Amino acid sequence: MRGSRLVVLVVASLAAATLIPSTALAASVPGQPTGVMADVGVQGSTVTWTPPASDGGSPITSYTIASSAGPTLTVQAPATSATITGLAAVSQTFTVAATNAVGTGLASVPSSPVTPVNPNPGAPGAPTGITASVSNNVVTINWTPPASSGTSPIVQYDIFSSQGLVLIVPAPATSTTWSNLPMTLQTFQLNAVNASGEGPDSASSNPVTPLGPAAGAPGAPTGVTATAGVGSALVTWTAPANTGTSAITSYEVLSSGGVRTTVGGTATSAVLTGLGTRPHTFSVDAVNSSGPGPNGVSNVVSPQAGGTFHSLTPTRILDTRDGTGGVPVQRIGPGGVLTVQVAGVGGVPMTGVSAVVLNATVTNTDASSFLTIWPTGGVRPTVSNLNWTPGLTVPNLVTVALGFGGRLSIFNHSGDTDVIFDVAGWVGNSTNSTGREGLFNPVRPARLLDTRNGAGPLGPGETRALTVTGAGGVPATGVSSVVLNVTVTNPTNSSFLTVWPAGATRPLASNLNFTPGVTVPNRVIVQVGTGGQVDLFNPFGTVDVVVDVNGWFTDSTNTSGGSGLAAIFPFRILDTRDGTGGVPVQPIGPGGEVTQAFGIQAPISALVLNVTATDATSASFLTVFPDDLATPPLASDLNFVAGQTVPNLTLVKVGATDRGYTVFNQQGSVDVVVDFDAFFSLPVVPLTMTAPGAATAAGRQTSEPSAFASTMPGALGLTPETTARS
């Protein structure tokens, strides 16, 4: 039975605690934190510390981390580490001060100095020679490219008006026109952008004052309407009643974020890509031989974050046992970090990729440890993807944003271990996610197979087909891939399980690895094969298999739409061992649960979480489900025995009223750790062009500066509320 719940905001509950009167001796400020250490990263640093020996007689409520270069960050107690970002690439130290109800104590002794990495060391230089001239309502801007293009070719120029407007122009242009600017005095600056990022701004142009449209120009288009997509928008309009003194030859469509496209004179719609998630309007003006006329402006829409998912036949891209992936043939040692190239390998494109989904496996382990996988170039986050004890082979599905150069970094905490990556799919970005295929639709967890109930275990060398469409909330048609939780139990031999599309050749890859007598779960995202089926293969011994479905992705025939997948820089949102997330510092008991909710305003439909069970007192399972369900569904996400630590990637639909999820423990007590890896945005319909002559800004690789902001934690304000359980 589920216990009663009380929802509280973490910050509010901590603040309220400071108002409780004390009958003890007069309290004082806390002592100094000790042992402050800083870990260098890209424009940031992870700072760790030991709490003060004395809290001053009043509980510590927060810590303030201060850089000697200026930035500060305040985090809630009982945290003992935090990542501070936005740091300059200069040598700096860090101090930590503790705060309680009385006030803030003395700052700690400074850490050793570190120098954060410049995020754009290969960015272009500044453009020069920028000039502006006016002809009616058109400003012509000219410039000279930077003397240095950096370490890769320039892809675009971002031009800024002193009136707060922006225009993005694809390289290799050295001039452009900008119409319908405010008729007031203004100057212009621009910067060049390559794969490393934005270069420095140019000097300002000469000032100019734009004028009105030329005589003979068309009138303004009417009925300008925008519809949001994933990183994109469909804009439609009606041609102006007054075409001017000559036929309309083209339309210019401009987003308020600076992305622009030009379409033919008969078009009445266009799709713009590369858009950020903030609210947008779109302006459309008609052009004839006299020039552009006045513009019509659309309604406000907010493009959704993320990209569409593209499933792959599982392909091995890393194996430290044999050097696959171009890595040394050796295990990763204690504290070791390995960087792996992912973009351009195993079917993953070299460009246009925001994240990947891969099955990570550790084997030949000789110590209890954990593995962290994160985008190369970022500060290593305080999260884990796999946890194990000596001698075990452990798999886990990982969804992770790609870092600099399309690479991922791997950290092993203790001992030595081999690591294997099998890539299962990739996620597009805001420039290439307007199509029908790859949009996600979550479902309430449902059981599709349990061989313990009649079908019998899989035997040695047996392949068994499972129908996944038309069941468990998955439609019968229009499905490209499904999201499954696959659990093996009662195995009689050491073996592995491979899941792949029915009708395809079985790949050289594994989804689960196990030894006799254990129960092992793993998330699987797999393409749907012939007859709406997937195949399951077990090479050795016999094993029972349980399969639960959590969602599905659309195929190219499906017009119903769905959600894009947005991978963020991973961070920890819940830990019952230390109260992270505002939960009680205690394990979840038998029949107990813990809930987190992001609030109805959060632009999410489902979450991608790495959930870890540890310090279990008995064999049990965890179920993660939408928090608006009255009871847990008949499904499991993690299975474990006493003393075992088990991680599993979880894709969970959020509740409709507060965008929340619940973790339920069946029996015994267990600590639970939740790391936030990605989310699915609000659903959209595929953007299609229904009007004659419509066009997409095809082949454009320009993007608004904010188009990838959601890869950083907190970029969308996703701060969960917690639920205390009685």
Summary of the structure (lengths in Angstrom):
residues: 726
radius of gyration: 27.7
end to end distance: 12.0
largest distance: 87.7
contacts: 2740
relative contact order: 0.12
helix: 2%
strand: 47%
